Amino acid sequence: MREVLRPFTKLVTLNDQDRVSIGLKDTGDDSITCNYVKVEAVSGSTGVDGLFFVSPTSVNSELNVLDYPEASGLLSMGASGSVGVAASIQTGSAVLSLNGNDASPAIFLSHTAAAPTSVVYAITYGVVTLSNTRKDNTLHPGD
């Protein structure tokens, strides 16, 4: 068995340290509850020190918005953890590979870069499923 994904991508620009909620939608503007999300800084990150933080919006219904800090708030959490992934703005990528119960229709994204620094993030997302090998056998492999 192999895993397959129909990937969708969107670009988002963050101009300040505020956390934003980003809906994960298909080309028809319908919401997708995704089990895979990858976020990378792709523009404006040269020479910008800091990190970005990505978290799914629907993991564990007991949490509320205050439990998902902005990236700058991660340092003040002490020994507590937060649901999500942090990565370097200059070199990192953050991947959320979620199980079915934690799949999310949106993410929270924030970074520590202060205004007026703008950073463009590429967000690739979708639903990873197992392929149907019988259907794969009907595909023309090419010459």
Rosetta silent file (secondary structure, phi, psi, omega in degrees, C-alpha in Angstrom):
SEQUENCE: MREVLRPFTKLVTLNDQDRVSIGLKDTGDDSITCNYVKVEAVSGSTGVDGLFFVSPTSVNSELNVLDYPEASGLLSMGASGSVGVAASIQTGSAVLSLNGNDASPAIFLSHTAAAPTSVVYAITYGVVTLSNTRKDNTLHPGD
SCORE:     score description
SCORE:     0.000 S_00000001
   1 L     0.000  147.013  174.996    0.000    0.000    0.000 S_00000001
   2 L  -132.322  154.786  178.863    1.105    3.535   -0.604 S_00000001
   3 E   -89.142  144.978  178.443   -0.186    6.852    0.603 S_00000001
   4 E  -130.461  158.943 -177.419   -1.573    9.401   -1.834 S_00000001
   5 E  -149.053  132.419  167.260   -2.457   13.072   -1.585 S_00000001
   6 L   -95.996  102.452 -173.334   -4.288   15.567   -3.785 S_00000001
   7 L   -81.339  142.824  170.275   -2.333   18.655   -2.737 S_00000001
   8 E  -119.508  148.077 -178.964   -3.737   22.163   -2.562 S_00000001
   9 E  -135.694  141.569  171.364   -1.510   25.204   -2.061 S_00000001
  10 E  -140.149  153.977  177.151   -2.080   28.775   -1.001 S_00000001
  11 E  -108.812  135.941 -178.844    0.234   31.666   -0.259 S_00000001
  12 E  -132.007  134.258  177.147   -0.284   33.837    2.824 S_00000001
  13 E  -104.641  126.347  172.881    1.617   36.991    3.796 S_00000001
  14 E  -105.393  131.570 -178.110    2.129   37.827    7.467 S_00000001
  15 L  -108.619  -14.950 -179.151    3.084   41.431    8.223 S_00000001
  16 L  -146.863 -170.089 -173.917    3.127   41.386   12.024 S_00000001
  17 L   -89.121    2.732 -179.434    3.135   39.029   14.998 S_00000001
  18 L   -68.714  141.052  176.246   -0.634   38.557   15.205 S_00000001
  19 L   -75.602  136.754  176.545   -1.944   35.012   14.893 S_00000001
  20 E  -119.644  149.920  174.036   -4.187   34.462   11.872 S_00000001
  21 E  -100.485  129.570 -176.558   -6.657   31.690   11.152 S_00000001
  22 E  -121.802  116.828  177.771   -6.361   30.270    7.652 S_00000001
  23 E   -73.091  142.855  179.826   -9.129   28.133    6.205 S_00000001
  24 L  -102.686  107.228 -172.470   -8.089   25.104    4.161 S_00000001
  25 E  -126.994  157.363  177.315  -10.291   25.087    1.051 S_00000001
  26 L   -88.990 -173.628 -177.062  -10.404   23.410   -2.334 S_00000001
  27 L   -69.657  -16.177  176.067  -10.634   25.144   -5.725 S_00000001
  28 L   -92.947   10.271 -179.874  -14.427   25.350   -5.350 S_00000001
  29 L    66.745   23.291  175.081  -14.020   27.314   -2.077 S_00000001
  30 L   -94.576  140.773 -179.797  -15.326   24.358   -0.046 S_00000001
  31 E   -66.599  140.680  175.807  -13.695   23.610    3.295 S_00000001
  32 L  -117.608  128.816  173.663  -11.466   20.515    3.500 S_00000001
  33 L   -86.840  104.789 -168.427  -10.857   18.767    6.802 S_00000001
  34 E   -97.428  144.408  172.830   -7.151   18.001    6.302 S_00000001
  35 L  -107.791    1.673  178.165   -4.893   15.436    7.924 S_00000001
  36 E  -139.064  128.180  175.737   -1.759   16.859    6.233 S_00000001
  37 E  -143.431  132.353  175.179   -0.491   20.456    6.271 S_00000001
  38 E  -126.661  131.635 -179.922    2.997   21.744    5.410 S_00000001
  39 E  -124.554  132.180  178.351    4.012   25.381    5.896 S_00000001
  40 E  -136.675  140.736  171.439    7.243   26.975    4.611 S_00000001
  41 E   -76.808  124.399 -174.031    8.501   30.546    4.533 S_00000001
  42 E  -119.502  -12.604 -178.445    9.150   31.220    0.826 S_00000001
  43 E  -155.275  141.828  178.393    9.708   34.957    0.462 S_00000001
  44 L    83.149    3.624 -175.437   10.889   37.805    2.614 S_00000001
  45 L   -92.902   -7.981 -179.616   12.655   35.472    5.039 S_00000001
  46 L   -64.206  123.534  178.867   16.242   36.330    4.073 S_00000001
  47 L    78.652    4.452  179.969   17.931   37.910    7.052 S_00000001
  48 L   -96.918  112.994  174.925   14.847   37.542    9.261 S_00000001
  49 L   -81.266  150.642  175.579   15.642   35.864   12.542 S_00000001
  50 L   133.364 -170.430 -176.786   12.853   34.154   14.359 S_00000001
  51 E  -136.994  163.698  170.704   10.355   31.377   14.107 S_00000001
  52 E  -122.808  156.207 -174.262    6.875   30.657   12.889 S_00000001
  53 E  -132.171  129.465 -178.866    4.264   28.546   14.628 S_00000001
  54 E  -122.678  134.011  175.408    1.511   26.445   13.060 S_00000001
  55 E  -142.671  143.626  176.288   -1.287   24.704   14.914 S_00000001
  56 E   -71.453  147.429 -176.393   -4.460   22.940   13.797 S_00000001
  57 L   -84.473  -13.950 -172.167   -7.626   24.697   14.929 S_00000001
  58 L  -120.091   18.499  177.445   -9.653   21.627   15.834 S_00000001
  59 L   -78.847  128.690  175.884   -7.360   19.372   17.865 S_00000001
  60 L    58.169   98.330 -175.398   -8.865   18.447   21.231 S_00000001
  61 L   -63.638  -11.420  177.618  -12.216   20.177   21.691 S_00000001
  62 L   -76.706  -15.908  179.225  -11.350   20.976   25.332 S_00000001
  63 L   -81.814  153.400  172.316   -8.856   23.594   24.151 S_00000001
  64 L  -123.362  179.305 -174.932   -9.897   27.120   23.357 S_00000001
  65 H   -55.830  -32.096 -179.163   -8.272   29.881   21.337 S_00000001
  66 H   -67.754  -20.510  179.340   -6.152   30.976   24.308 S_00000001
  67 H   -79.287   -6.725  177.892   -4.462   27.560   24.351 S_00000001
  68 L  -110.742   93.175 -173.970   -2.978   28.266   20.911 S_00000001
  69 L   -73.372  163.280  167.067   -0.407   31.012   21.527 S_00000001
  70 L   -71.347  161.026 -178.441    1.110   33.342   19.005 S_00000001
  71 H   -55.027  -39.913 -178.350    4.673   32.383   18.090 S_00000001
  72 H   -67.467  -19.488  179.570    6.055   35.087   20.366 S_00000001
  73 H   -84.150  -10.323 -179.188    4.120   33.567   23.290 S_00000001
  74 H   -61.461  -37.354 -176.904    5.828   30.170   23.046 S_00000001
  75 H   -67.375  -25.904 -177.324    8.830   31.368   25.025 S_00000001
  76 H   -90.243    2.987 -177.518    6.687   32.401   27.981 S_00000001
  77 H   -80.475  -10.582  179.777    4.967   29.026   28.338 S_00000001
  78 L    62.939 -128.105 -176.602    7.750   27.590   30.478 S_00000001
  79 L   -81.478  -10.634 -179.100    7.430   23.835   30.857 S_00000001
  80 L   -73.655  150.430  175.389    3.984   23.701   29.251 S_00000001
  81 L  -105.182  170.302  176.635    3.610   22.552   25.688 S_00000001
  82 L  -137.029  146.204  179.250    1.267   23.704   22.981 S_00000001
  83 L   -69.228  121.192  178.089   -0.354   21.790   20.140 S_00000001
  84 L   144.843 -175.725 -176.776    1.503   22.658   16.950 S_00000001
  85 E  -131.203  133.730  175.323    4.863   22.882   15.223 S_00000001
  86 E  -109.660  145.736  179.337    7.471   25.675   15.354 S_00000001
  87 E  -149.590  161.489  178.712   10.155   26.169   12.709 S_00000001
  88 E   -70.015  135.484  176.172   12.828   28.671   11.676 S_00000001
  89 L   -63.007  -36.879 -176.237   11.637   31.441    9.364 S_00000001
  90 L   -75.930  -37.868 -169.441   14.929   31.237    7.435 S_00000001
  91 L  -131.396   -3.110 -169.055   15.327   27.499    6.970 S_00000001
  92 L  -101.019  165.271  168.500   12.412   25.557    8.369 S_00000001
  93 E  -137.159  147.929 -179.609    9.236   23.897    7.340 S_00000001
  94 E  -116.956  126.842 -178.948    6.452   22.770    9.630 S_00000001
  95 E  -119.363  128.031  172.092    4.499   19.597    8.864 S_00000001
  96 E  -106.685  115.032  174.978    1.289   18.538   10.579 S_00000001
  97 E  -115.605   98.363 -167.723    0.519   14.858    9.939 S_00000001
  98 L  -103.070  148.313  174.486   -2.676   14.360   11.901 S_00000001
  99 L   -78.822  170.656 -173.240   -4.717   11.278   12.706 S_00000001
 100 H   -54.877  -40.364 -178.973   -8.377   11.177   11.678 S_00000001
 101 H   -69.844  -22.702 -176.904   -9.760   12.547   14.939 S_00000001
 102 H  -100.717   -1.102 -179.754   -7.389   15.536   14.823 S_00000001
 103 L   -54.027  147.564 -169.090   -7.900   16.476   11.148 S_00000001
 104 E  -134.948  141.565  176.896   -8.554   20.192   10.804 S_00000001
 105 L   -87.962   -1.838 -178.547  -10.385   22.537    8.390 S_00000001
 106 E  -159.147  164.002  175.333   -8.094   25.462    9.300 S_00000001
 107 E  -129.424  158.073  166.791   -4.775   26.334   10.908 S_00000001
 108 E   -99.108  137.740  178.445   -3.451   29.108   13.115 S_00000001
 109 E  -135.704  134.040  174.770   -0.246   30.713   11.812 S_00000001
 110 E  -150.925  164.564  175.803    1.959   33.334   13.455 S_00000001
 111 E  -144.415  168.049 -176.987    5.592   34.395   13.484 S_00000001
 112 L   -93.130   -3.712  179.535    8.005   36.369   15.636 S_00000001
 113 L   -67.580  128.204 -178.582    9.103   38.777   12.887 S_00000001
 114 L   -85.471  151.446  175.551    8.081   42.298   13.863 S_00000001
 115 L   -60.053  145.763   11.566    6.434   44.772   11.489 S_00000001
 116 L   -93.144   21.907 -179.686    7.286   46.104    8.955 S_00000001
 117 L   -71.581  125.691  175.526    8.788   42.727    7.982 S_00000001
 118 L  -108.652  134.750  176.775    6.546   40.770    5.605 S_00000001
 119 E  -128.302  131.252  177.338    7.023   37.040    5.106 S_00000001
 120 E   -94.858  131.271  178.740    5.163   34.971    2.531 S_00000001
 121 E  -113.530  134.761  171.972    4.287   31.424    3.569 S_00000001
 122 E   -94.991  126.653  179.855    3.408   28.570    1.205 S_00000001
 123 E  -115.659  116.403  176.744    0.815   26.274    2.726 S_00000001
 124 E  -108.572  132.145 -172.976    0.382   22.845    1.124 S_00000001
 125 E  -152.004  164.553  177.752   -2.491   20.769    2.456 S_00000001
 126 E   166.270 -165.148 -179.274   -4.882   17.927    1.738 S_00000001
 127 L  -116.556  115.434  176.628   -6.102   14.538    2.822 S_00000001
 128 E   -81.998  128.160  177.655   -3.596   11.667    2.800 S_00000001
 129 E  -133.317  170.138  174.067   -5.288    8.349    2.017 S_00000001
 130 E   -85.537  140.655 -177.918   -4.185    4.859    1.008 S_00000001
 131 L   -75.586  160.327  174.683   -4.166    4.213   -2.736 S_00000001
 132 L   -98.244  104.819 -174.300   -6.329    1.670   -4.480 S_00000001
 133 H   -64.715  -31.502  177.213   -3.783   -0.655   -6.126 S_00000001
 134 H   -65.493  -41.220  177.016   -6.374   -2.143   -8.502 S_00000001
 135 H   -66.518  -40.235  178.167   -7.226    1.330   -9.782 S_00000001
 136 H   -59.786  -33.609 -179.398   -3.505    2.149  -10.056 S_00000001
 137 L   -66.876  -16.931  179.391   -3.055   -0.904  -12.300 S_00000001
 138 L   -87.604   -7.962 -179.397   -5.410    0.673  -14.885 S_00000001
 139 L   -77.219  140.748  176.756   -3.193    3.741  -15.314 S_00000001
 140 L   -75.928  121.751 -175.847   -1.003    3.914  -18.426 S_00000001
 141 L   -75.729   -8.360 -176.833    2.629    3.950  -17.182 S_00000001
 142 L    94.146  164.124 -178.208    3.921    5.811  -20.251 S_00000001
 143 L  -105.589    0.000    0.000    6.287    4.682  -22.981 S_00000001
